[in-house]
Amino acid sequence: MPSFANADLGSSSDEEDHDFVPDAPKSRAKNGKRAPSTDGDDLEVKRLKQEQEENETAERKKQAAEAFEALKRTAGNESEPKSTVEMVEVKRSRRFAGENLEETVNLPADHPEAIAYLNKGRIEPTKSAQPGPRKGPLKRKPRQSLEQMSAALDKGKKMTTLEKSQHDWKNHTAANSSVQAELEAHRRTGGYLDKQDFLDRVGDRKEAMNAKR
């Protein structure tokens, strides 16, 4: 009775096929070592990515907090009242193009020029504070008539013959009312011939007056 060990199982069709290549075990590498699993690598990448995101979030929060604090400090500085600097109006005198000019500038109260100007302003009133002697009322000049003023202007001025004749004729007509009335009548109603005749008579009178002198 043949045993199971001596039984000729025969060669399989796969072993007889020279082109057959058996599949390598999936869990082992080429050298017989187990291939590394990719699950651990994925977890490590996820952990690093999460840490990076957390760091970026923390950095953004920090920057936002710093910007907020800086904004509060700026607002606090603006709300504080600024100390106003007292300014003094100073007048300066300078010479330009042969003329004395005066300009006005505003300087801080602690400026040396402003201090000197204020001290000068305090000293000057003390000098003029003492009242001086009272002056009496001004004498009014007597009024002069036009003739007196004309005579004063003409004083010392040599009169011409024509001016002397006019002056004498004015005095003559003023002394004789009849001549003055006749002049007025001819001035109002008189033709050319009447006026010419009157002028001739006046000329004769003037010649007679000059001849008497």
Backbone as CSV, one residue per row, in Angstrom:
resi,resn,N_x,N_y,N_z,CA_x,CA_y,CA_z,C_x,C_y,C_z
1,MET,0.861,-1.178,0.000,0.000,0.000,0.000,0.883,1.209,0.000
2,PRO,0.673,1.900,-1.002,1.552,3.070,-1.077,1.172,4.086,-0.026
3,SER,2.213,4.716,0.558,1.963,5.746,1.591,1.764,7.101,0.940
4,PHE,1.298,8.070,1.846,1.050,9.441,1.374,2.335,10.145,1.070
5,ALA,3.402,9.700,1.753,4.687,10.347,1.516,5.270,9.923,0.202
6,ASN,5.041,8.641,-0.156,5.630,8.183,-1.407,4.736,8.463,-2.596
7,ALA,3.624,9.040,-2.337,2.692,9.288,-3.444,3.272,10.337,-4.363
8,ASP,3.127,10.104,-5.630,3.638,11.056,-6.633,2.518,12.034,-6.928
9,LEU,2.704,13.164,-6.289,1.659,14.186,-6.479,1.731,14.800,-7.864
10,GLY,2.907,14.660,-8.463,3.043,15.235,-9.802,3.318,16.718,-9.743
11,SER,3.945,17.121,-10.764,4.285,18.568,-10.821,3.093,19.341,-11.322
12,SER,2.931,20.517,-10.728,1.798,21.380,-11.126,2.094,22.049,-12.447
13,SER,1.083,22.528,-12.999,1.236,23.199,-14.305,2.003,24.498,-14.183
14,ASP,1.944,25.083,-12.990,2.658,26.373,-12.811,4.147,26.150,-12.782
15,GLU,4.592,25.056,-12.130,6.023,24.818,-12.032,6.587,24.414,-13.376
16,GLU,5.767,23.766,-14.172,6.258,23.362,-15.471,6.365,24.545,-16.414
17,ASP,5.613,25.590,-16.136,5.661,26.781,-17.009,6.894,27.565,-16.652
18,HIS,7.831,27.651,-17.593,9.089,28.381,-17.327,8.887,29.887,-17.259
19,ASP,7.817,30.431,-17.820,7.586,31.898,-17.793,6.875,32.339,-16.537
20,PHE,6.526,31.503,-15.677,5.780,31.878,-14.473,6.715,32.515,-13.459
21,VAL,6.294,33.658,-12.901,7.056,34.395,-11.860,6.157,34.516,-10.663
22,PRO,6.535,33.957,-9.555,5.664,34.025,-8.376,5.590,35.452,-7.821
23,ASP,4.409,35.800,-7.242,4.214,37.151,-6.646,5.009,37.264,-5.370
24,ALA,5.633,38.433,-5.190,6.395,38.696,-3.955,5.437,39.014,-2.842
25,PRO,5.793,38.635,-1.645,4.910,38.962,-0.516,4.762,40.471,-0.370
26,LYS,3.554,40.952,-0.132,3.279,42.388,-0.037,3.876,43.009,1.203
27,SER,4.050,42.208,2.221,4.480,42.790,3.499,5.975,42.839,3.628
28,ARG,6.729,42.330,2.680,8.176,42.316,2.795,8.794,43.085,1.649
29,ALA,9.954,43.603,1.906,10.669,44.383,0.893,11.501,43.454,0.050
30,LYS,12.317,44.042,-0.812,13.145,43.281,-1.730,14.184,42.474,-0.994
31,ASN,14.716,43.001,0.097,15.766,42.339,0.876,15.193,41.484,1.991
32,GLY,13.931,41.308,1.978,13.320,40.488,3.005,12.853,41.275,4.206
33,LYS,13.071,42.676,4.205,12.627,43.510,5.326,11.227,44.024,5.046
34,ARG,10.488,44.351,6.139,9.110,44.867,6.022,9.166,46.316,5.512
35,ALA,8.325,46.698,4.540,8.271,48.072,4.002,7.667,49.003,5.026
36,PRO,8.205,50.196,5.114,7.679,51.134,6.128,6.268,51.534,5.784
37,SER,5.441,51.745,6.794,4.040,52.127,6.613,3.940,53.635,6.417
38,THR,3.063,54.132,5.554,2.873,55.570,5.284,1.907,56.215,6.253
39,ASP,1.262,55.456,7.113,0.312,56.054,8.063,1.014,56.975,9.040
40,GLY,2.181,56.575,9.530,2.911,57.430,10.479,3.385,58.718,9.842
41,ASP,3.815,58.644,8.588,4.248,59.874,7.902,3.096,60.857,7.744
42,ASP,1.954,60.373,7.412,0.795,61.265,7.254,0.449,61.952,8.563
43,LEU,0.510,61.208,9.655,0.208,61.814,10.959,1.219,62.896,11.313
44,GLU,2.498,62.647,11.004,3.543,63.634,11.314,3.346,64.918,10.495
45,VAL,3.004,64.746,9.226,2.770,65.918,8.368,1.583,66.721,8.869
46,LYS,0.533,66.025,9.262,-0.641,66.723,9.784,-0.314,67.483,11.061
47,ARG,0.496,66.841,11.922,0.842,67.491,13.191,1.674,68.750,12.951
48,LEU,2.645,68.679,12.041,3.481,69.846,11.733,2.657,70.969,11.104
49,LYS,1.745,70.594,10.233,0.905,71.598,9.594,0.005,72.290,10.610
50,GLN,-0.529,71.514,11.553,-1.385,72.089,12.585,-0.597,73.039,13.486
51,GLU,0.634,72.629,13.833,1.469,73.505,14.663,1.788,74.815,13.934
52,GLN,2.049,74.728,12.639,2.349,75.932,11.863,1.139,76.874,11.827
53,GLU,-0.047,76.294,11.626,-1.256,77.120,11.612,-1.496,77.771,12.967
54,GLU,-1.253,77.005,14.054,-1.431,77.579,15.392,-0.435,78.711,15.644
55,ASN,0.801,78.533,15.182,1.808,79.588,15.355,1.430,80.846,14.567
56,GLU,0.943,80.642,13.341,0.539,81.791,12.536,-0.642,82.519,13.170
57,THR,-1.598,81.749,13.704,-2.749,82.372,14.366,-2.312,83.174,15.588
58,ALA,-1.404,82.593,16.385,-0.910,83.293,17.573,-0.152,84.562,17.188
59,GLU,0.618,84.499,16.093,1.375,85.684,15.639,0.429,86.787,15.179
60,ARG,-0.643,86.402,14.474,-1.612,87.408,14.029,-2.315,88.056,15.210
61,LYS,-2.653,87.252,16.219,-3.289,87.815,17.415,-2.345,88.768,18.135
62,LYS,-1.070,88.406,18.190,-0.086,89.256,18.857,0.058,90.591,18.127
63,GLN,0.147,90.538,16.786,0.269,91.767,16.013,-0.968,92.648,16.151
64,ALA,-2.150,92.008,16.177,-3.380,92.784,16.340,-3.420,93.460,17.703
65,ALA,-2.978,92.748,18.749,-2.961,93.333,20.092,-1.979,94.498,20.169
66,GLU,-0.809,94.346,19.548,0.171,95.437,19.560,-0.350,96.660,18.806
67,ALA,-1.015,96.414,17.671,-1.570,97.542,16.915,-2.662,98.249,17.701
68,PHE,-3.472,97.480,18.441,-4.534,98.077,19.250,-3.958,98.921,20.384
69,GLU,-2.913,98.418,21.028,-2.277,99.181,22.105,-1.652,100.469,21.569
70,ALA,-1.018,100.379,20.395,-0.423,101.584,19.801,-1.492,102.606,19.451
71,LEU,-2.649,102.124,18.966,-3.748,103.027,18.642,-4.287,103.708,19.889
72,LYS,-4.381,102.956,20.995,-4.858,103.549,22.243,-3.892,104.599,22.754
73,ARG,-2.583,104.325,22.643,-1.598,105.315,23.104,-1.674,106.591,22.270
74,THR,-1.855,106.420,20.949,-1.957,107.600,20.087,-3.192,108.416,20.415
75,ALA,-4.318,107.740,20.631,-5.548,108.452,20.980,-5.416,109.143,22.325
76,GLY,-4.709,108.516,23.261,-4.514,109.139,24.568,-3.654,110.384,24.485
77,ASN,-2.633,110.345,23.632,-1.775,111.526,23.479,-2.521,112.676,22.827
78,GLU,-3.397,112.356,21.869,-4.141,113.420,21.210,-5.170,114.036,22.134
79,SER,-5.732,113.241,23.035,-6.747,113.780,23.937,-6.158,114.666,25.013
80,GLU,-4.870,114.530,25.303,-4.250,115.367,26.325,-4.115,116.785,25.808
81,PRO,-4.507,117.792,26.594,-4.396,119.181,26.135,-2.945,119.587,25.976
82,LYS,-2.645,120.174,24.817,-1.292,120.632,24.564,-1.045,121.959,25.273
83,SER,0.108,122.075,25.829,0.452,123.301,26.543,0.662,124.418,25.532
84,THR,-0.126,125.489,25.656,-0.037,126.615,24.731,1.132,127.505,25.106
85,VAL,1.861,127.911,24.098,3.020,128.781,24.299,2.553,130.221,24.157
86,GLU,2.832,131.022,25.157,2.441,132.427,25.121,3.323,133.169,24.125
87,MET,2.683,133.894,23.207,3.403,134.634,22.183,3.352,136.124,22.498
88,VAL,4.406,136.807,22.129,4.523,138.245,22.367,4.725,138.924,21.024
89,GLU,3.994,140.011,20.808,4.125,140.777,19.573,5.258,141.784,19.728
90,VAL,6.288,141.622,18.923,7.490,142.458,19.019,7.606,143.284,17.745
91,LYS,7.898,144.561,17.915,8.085,145.454,16.777,9.570,145.671,16.544
92,ARG,9.976,145.461,15.311,11.376,145.636,14.939,11.500,146.807,13.970
93,SER,12.565,147.571,14.133,12.859,148.675,13.224,14.102,148.309,12.428
94,ARG,13.996,148.486,11.122,15.153,148.200,10.280,15.164,149.178,9.115
95,ARG,16.323,149.360,8.546,16.497,150.310,7.459,16.627,149.540,6.149
96,PHE,15.798,149.927,5.185,15.790,149.236,3.905,15.605,150.269,2.803
97,ALA,16.520,150.245,1.843,16.468,151.143,0.686,16.420,152.601,1.116
98,GLY,17.187,152.927,2.154,17.254,154.309,2.607,16.067,154.755,3.427
99,GLU,15.166,153.844,3.799,13.991,154.200,4.584,13.940,153.345,5.844
100,ASN,13.409,153.940,6.900,13.230,153.221,8.166,11.892,152.493,8.131
101,LEU,11.953,151.178,8.195,10.748,150.355,8.162,10.526,149.706,9.515
102,GLU,9.277,149.448,9.830,8.918,148.806,11.098,8.093,147.569,10.794
103,GLU,8.541,146.427,11.299,7.830,145.175,11.090,7.437,144.576,12.439
104,THR,6.378,143.798,12.430,5.856,143.179,13.650,5.975,141.670,13.523
105,VAL,6.572,141.028,14.534,6.743,139.570,14.551,6.239,139.034,15.884
106,ASN,5.799,137.773,15.877,5.354,137.094,17.088,6.446,136.142,17.560
107,LEU,6.890,136.321,18.802,7.946,135.496,19.372,7.449,134.879,20.675
108,PRO,7.987,133.701,21.053,7.632,133.121,22.352,8.016,134.056,23.497
109,ALA,7.262,133.948,24.596,7.491,134.854,25.719,8.858,134.658,26.343
110,ASP,9.441,133.457,26.208,10.752,133.214,26.797,11.895,133.526,25.835
111,HIS,11.584,134.082,24.677,12.635,134.445,23.721,13.402,135.665,24.249
112,PRO,14.736,135.693,24.112,15.513,136.831,24.643,15.064,138.171,24.075
113,GLU,14.759,138.204,22.787,14.327,139.473,22.190,12.975,139.907,22.736
114,ALA,12.069,138.934,22.963,10.762,139.265,23.527,10.901,139.770,24.959
115,ILE,11.790,139.151,25.739,12.001,139.597,27.124,12.547,141.020,27.142
116,ALA,13.526,141.298,26.269,14.098,142.649,26.220,13.052,143.667,25.782
117,TYR,12.186,143.285,24.846,11.151,144.206,24.374,10.141,144.505,25.481
118,LEU,9.758,143.473,26.245,8.815,143.690,27.344,9.427,144.560,28.432
119,ASN,10.700,144.313,28.765,11.362,145.139,29.781,11.458,146.586,29.328
120,LYS,11.734,146.791,28.058,11.810,148.151,27.537,10.449,148.829,27.611
121,GLY,9.389,148.062,27.333,8.048,148.630,27.411,7.645,148.982,28.828
122,ARG,8.179,148.236,29.827,7.859,148.565,31.222,8.626,149.786,31.700
123,ILE,9.828,149.992,31.176,10.659,151.102,31.646,10.206,152.420,31.033
124,GLU,9.815,152.407,29.766,9.483,153.656,29.094,8.294,154.381,29.724
125,PRO,7.213,153.713,30.124,6.107,154.451,30.734,6.497,155.131,32.030
126,THR,7.443,154.565,32.789,7.841,155.194,34.047,8.510,156.533,33.800
127,LYS,9.195,156.666,32.667,9.829,157.942,32.362,8.792,158.996,32.029
128,SER,7.773,158.584,31.283,6.760,159.555,30.877,5.618,159.652,31.870
129,ALA,5.721,158.943,32.995,4.634,158.981,33.971,4.601,160.302,34.712
130,GLN,5.755,160.947,34.878,5.795,162.204,35.607,5.154,163.290,34.762
131,PRO,4.121,163.956,35.302,3.456,165.003,34.515,4.351,166.220,34.361
132,GLY,4.392,166.758,33.181,5.193,167.944,32.920,4.434,169.207,33.282
133,PRO,5.086,170.349,33.180,4.413,171.615,33.507,3.269,171.875,32.545
134,ARG,2.180,172.370,33.099,1.016,172.650,32.278,1.248,173.889,31.423
135,LYS,0.850,173.765,30.216,0.967,174.899,29.318,-0.314,175.710,29.349
136,GLY,-0.145,177.001,29.211,-1.303,177.879,29.206,-2.113,177.724,27.942
137,PRO,-3.290,178.312,27.911,-4.128,178.224,26.710,-3.456,178.905,25.528
138,LEU,-3.651,178.338,24.394,-3.061,178.897,23.182,-3.734,180.212,22.824
139,LYS,-2.914,181.148,22.429,-3.442,182.450,22.028,-3.999,182.352,20.614
140,ARG,-5.200,182.859,20.497,-5.844,182.843,19.191,-5.418,184.065,18.393
141,LYS,-5.065,183.818,17.180,-4.663,184.931,16.327,-5.893,185.713,15.881
142,PRO,-5.764,187.033,15.837,-6.920,187.828,15.379,-7.218,187.550,13.914
143,ARG,-8.499,187.559,13.613,-8.915,187.319,12.242,-8.536,188.498,11.349
144,GLN,-8.181,188.187,10.158,-7.820,189.212,9.190,-8.796,189.162,8.020
145,SER,-9.105,190.338,7.527,-9.969,190.407,6.357,-9.176,190.030,5.115
146,LEU,-9.915,189.825,4.047,-9.254,189.463,2.794,-8.342,190.577,2.308
147,GLU,-8.774,191.818,2.529,-7.947,192.942,2.082,-6.660,193.016,2.889
148,GLN,-6.779,192.761,4.210,-5.580,192.784,5.044,-4.620,191.656,4.661
149,MET,-5.197,190.487,4.401,-4.350,189.378,3.986,-3.687,189.659,2.646
150,SER,-4.449,190.266,1.734,-3.876,190.601,0.438,-2.789,191.649,0.573
151,ALA,-3.027,192.621,1.464,-2.021,193.660,1.667,-0.774,193.081,2.307
152,ALA,-0.971,192.089,3.238,0.190,191.480,3.883,1.004,190.664,2.887
153,LEU,0.296,190.018,1.969,1.015,189.247,0.955,1.738,190.145,-0.040
154,ASP,1.090,191.276,-0.336,1.684,192.193,-1.314,2.696,193.138,-0.689
155,LYS,2.873,193.035,0.622,3.814,193.939,1.294,5.236,193.648,0.815
156,GLY,5.913,194.698,0.484,7.270,194.549,-0.001,7.352,194.196,-1.463
157,LYS,6.188,194.030,-2.105,6.174,193.706,-3.525,5.934,194.984,-4.324
158,LYS,6.753,195.259,-5.287,6.643,196.473,-6.085,5.480,196.337,-7.050
159,MET,4.575,197.361,-7.048,3.392,197.320,-7.897,3.723,197.880,-9.272
160,THR,3.112,197.280,-10.260,3.274,197.797,-11.615,2.332,198.981,-11.829
161,THR,2.492,199.656,-12.946,1.640,200.822,-13.247,0.190,200.405,-13.399
162,LEU,-0.056,199.267,-14.038,-1.428,198.792,-14.223,-2.065,198.437,-12.888
163,GLU,-1.307,197.746,-12.038,-1.852,197.383,-10.726,-2.142,198.621,-9.887
164,LYS,-1.264,199.628,-9.964,-1.490,200.859,-9.193,-2.720,201.594,-9.699
165,SER,-2.922,201.599,-11.021,-4.103,202.258,-11.590,-5.375,201.538,-11.161
166,GLN,-5.369,200.222,-11.198,-6.545,199.464,-10.755,-6.838,199.722,-9.283
167,HIS,-5.772,199.799,-8.487,-5.967,200.049,-7.054,-6.556,201.441,-6.815
168,ASP,-6.051,202.432,-7.533,-6.574,203.798,-7.373,-8.009,203.895,-7.852
169,TRP,-8.326,203.216,-8.966,-9.695,203.253,-9.489,-10.677,202.569,-8.536
170,LYS,-10.250,201.522,-7.918,-11.124,200.841,-6.956,-11.406,201.751,-5.768
171,ASN,-10.384,202.440,-5.292,-10.594,203.364,-4.167,-11.481,204.539,-4.576
172,HIS,-11.334,205.009,-5.822,-12.137,206.143,-6.297,-13.605,205.770,-6.413
173,THR,-13.889,204.609,-6.992,-15.285,204.188,-7.130,-15.906,203.870,-5.783
174,ALA,-15.118,203.380,-4.861,-15.663,203.096,-3.533,-15.984,204.381,-2.791
175,ALA,-15.223,205.449,-3.048,-15.464,206.727,-2.352,-16.628,207.490,-2.963
176,ASN,-16.892,207.366,-4.257,-17.962,208.095,-4.939,-19.116,207.141,-5.218
177,SER,-20.202,207.328,-4.494,-21.360,206.453,-4.673,-22.037,206.692,-6.009
178,SER,-21.985,207.921,-6.520,-22.628,208.216,-7.804,-21.948,207.454,-8.936
179,VAL,-20.641,207.430,-8.907,-19.918,206.689,-9.941,-20.217,205.195,-9.840
180,GLN,-20.324,204.709,-8.617,-20.607,203.283,-8.413,-21.996,202.935,-8.926
181,ALA,-22.981,203.863,-8.704,-24.335,203.616,-9.181,-24.386,203.653,-10.697
182,GLU,-23.649,204.585,-11.282,-23.616,204.666,-12.736,-22.994,203.406,-13.350
183,LEU,-21.963,202.902,-12.709,-21.341,201.665,-13.192,-22.310,200.487,-13.129
184,GLU,-23.051,200.436,-12.051,-24.005,199.341,-11.886,-25.110,199.425,-12.923
185,ALA,-25.572,200.670,-13.209,-26.640,200.854,-14.193,-26.173,200.460,-15.579
186,HIS,-24.991,200.856,-15.948,-24.484,200.494,-17.267,-24.172,198.998,-17.359
187,ARG,-23.845,198.393,-16.229,-23.562,196.958,-16.251,-24.833,196.165,-16.519
188,ARG,-25.950,196.664,-15.998,-27.206,195.929,-16.164,-27.844,196.207,-17.524
189,THR,-27.994,197.482,-17.868,-28.687,197.858,-19.114,-27.783,198.759,-19.921
190,GLY,-27.138,198.284,-20.795,-26.289,199.129,-21.630,-25.838,198.368,-22.841
191,GLY,-25.971,199.019,-24.010,-25.520,198.385,-25.220,-24.025,198.558,-25.395
192,TYR,-23.620,198.151,-26.558,-22.185,198.206,-26.823,-21.715,199.655,-26.911
193,LEU,-22.506,200.500,-27.589,-22.099,201.902,-27.753,-22.107,202.629,-26.421
194,ASP,-23.139,202.354,-25.619,-23.199,202.993,-24.303,-22.001,202.588,-23.459
195,LYS,-21.679,201.330,-23.524,-20.531,200.868,-22.746,-19.237,201.496,-23.252
196,GLN,-19.153,201.639,-24.581,-17.947,202.235,-25.137,-17.839,203.704,-24.738
197,ASP,-18.987,204.400,-24.756,-19.005,205.804,-24.343,-18.650,205.934,-22.872
198,PHE,-19.202,204.994,-22.081,-18.901,205.027,-20.647,-17.417,204.785,-20.408
199,LEU,-16.862,203.868,-21.119,-15.442,203.583,-20.939,-14.578,204.782,-21.353
200,ASP,-15.034,205.486,-22.389,-14.278,206.678,-22.792,-14.318,207.734,-21.698
201,ARG,-15.514,207.903,-21.109,-15.615,208.883,-20.034,-14.773,208.478,-18.839
202,VAL,-14.791,207.220,-18.563,-13.974,206.742,-17.448,-12.501,206.982,-17.732
203,GLY,-12.108,206.763,-18.979,-10.712,206.997,-19.333,-10.336,208.459,-19.190
204,ASP,-11.264,209.351,-19.580,-10.989,210.780,-19.434,-10.835,211.149,-17.967
205,ARG,-11.697,210.562,-17.131,-11.604,210.869,-15.700,-10.276,210.385,-15.128
206,LYS,-9.865,209.223,-15.532,-8.602,208.691,-15.018,-7.425,209.558,-15.465
207,GLU,-7.489,210.044,-16.717,-6.417,210.913,-17.190,-6.412,212.227,-16.422
208,ALA,-7.631,212.735,-16.129,-7.701,213.985,-15.364,-7.143,213.787,-13.960
209,MET,-7.451,212.617,-13.352,-6.926,212.338,-12.005,-5.410,212.230,-12.034
210,ASN,-4.885,211.609,-13.048,-3.432,211.472,-13.132,-2.756,212.816,-13.396
211,ALA,-3.462,213.684,-14.169,-2.875,215.001,-14.452,-2.818,215.862,-13.197
212,LYS,-3.818,215.706,-12.317,-3.814,216.481,-11.080,-2.649,216.080,-10.195
213,ARG,-2.248,214.835,-10.259,-1.153,214.374,-9.434,0.177,214.839,-10.002
